[in-house]
Every structure is written in structure tokens, then in C-alpha cells.
Amino acid sequence: MAFGGFNIIDLPELASRLQIPCVAVMRRQPDLAAVEKALRYLPDSEYRLELLRRAGIIYAFEPFFFQVCGEQPEVIARVLQRLTDTGKVPEALRLAHLIGAAVITGVSGSSA
């Protein structure tokens, strides 16, 4: 799972340490070839690629795209539907994005 660009978290390790299911939610299906190409320009590219691979399959349950460790994807798809008011991102993530954008830039954008 990557956030804020190519800051990558070991999703299975996170789920293991927390002892709860962990999910990485994406707005759209990523272009994995482009991601791999971009990662090749960064330090520790092989390690970063391995972390992305460890996160597993990217599931598509419209309108959601996600990876999950510790739970069945069908269960996560239902949970995401219940946690999402409008759009493709659960409300808690949308709100976190708006707050983060406002703290960094002084305003919140419309991409959340």
C-alpha cells in the first residue's frame, strides 16, 4: 500500500501487528506498469516493489478499488459501501484527506 506518493506500508505486516484487517483504498485502478517504472527512479526500488506486491490483489468492487489483508474482499466491499456517503472514498478517509490538504496548503481541495 502506498500513500502520499510512494510512501509504502507493508500491509500484511500492519494487519499482523494490529491483529485487525487492514485495507488500502484507491480512487481508481492503478497503472501498475507506470507505478513500477516510476519506482525504479527511487532509492530502494526493489524493496518498495516487494512491499507493493505483498499487499496482494487489487480488488474491484465498483466504485471501489482496494487491497485487503485479514478479511474477505466481499466483506470489505460491503463495509466500504456502508461507510461511503457519496463518491468512491469512505467518509473517514475523505475527511482525513480534506483536513490534511487544508493543513499543508491552507485550503482543502475537491479531490477528496
N, C-alpha and C positions, 0 to 999 in steps of 0.2 A: 504494500500500500504506500502511495506517495502523497504528500501534501505540501502545499506551498511550493510547487515546482517539483524538485527531485529530492526532497527530504523524505527518506524512505523508512518505514517502520516494518519490522518483522511481524506480520500479522499473526502467524501461528504462535510465535513466542509471546506476543502480547496476550493472546487468548489463554495460553497456558499459565502465564504468571498471574493473570487476573482471575482465572478459573471461571470465566464467563464467556459467552460467544462474543466475537468481535467482528465488525462489519466495516468494509470500506465502500462508501457510496460514491458513484461518479455521475456527473450530469449526462454524459454520453459515452458511447463505446469508444475506448481509446484506440488510437492507431498504434499498435504495439511495435510495428516496424519503425515508425518515426520515433517512438519513445526510446527504443534500443539504440537507434542511430544517435540521438541526442545524448544519451547516457555515455556513449563512447568518448565524448569530449570531456567528461568529468573525471576527477580522481576516483579511484576505487570502483571503476565502472563494472568490473566483473562481480564484485561483491554486491553492488546495487542491483544488478540484473538478477542475481541469485535471490535476493530478498523479494523482488517483484515476482519471480517465478514461484517462490514459496507461498505467496499469498493465494495461489490457486486459480481456478477457473473464474472468469468474469461471467457472471450470470446476467441474462437479460430477461427481465420480467417487466415489460413496458409499464410505466415510463422509466423504470429503474434499471441501473446497471450497478452491480456490486460484486464484491468478493466476500466470502464469509468463512470463518473458522469456528467450529464448535456448535453449529446448528445446521439444520437442513435448509437449503435455499428457498424452498416453498414456504417455510415458516417465516423466514426473513422477509420475503416478498409481501406476505400478509401484514406483518408488523410495519413495514415501510408504508404500505397503503394507509394503515390506521394512523400513522404519525405524520402524514403529509396532508396538509390542508389543500393547497393548490400547487401545481408545478411538479418538479421532479426530485425535490430535496425535502427530507423531513424537516419540520418546523424548527427543531432544536439546532440542526446544522445550518439552516438558513439564517436563523437569528445569530448564531456564533459568527457566521461569515459577515453579516452586516455590522456587528459590533467590532470585529477585527478590522474590517475595512475602515470604519469610522475612526478607530484608534490610530491606525497607521497613516491614513490620508486626510483625516479631518472630516470626511464625508463618507456616507455609505453609498455603494453603487447599486445598480439594478440587476447585477448578475447573480445575486443570491437566490 
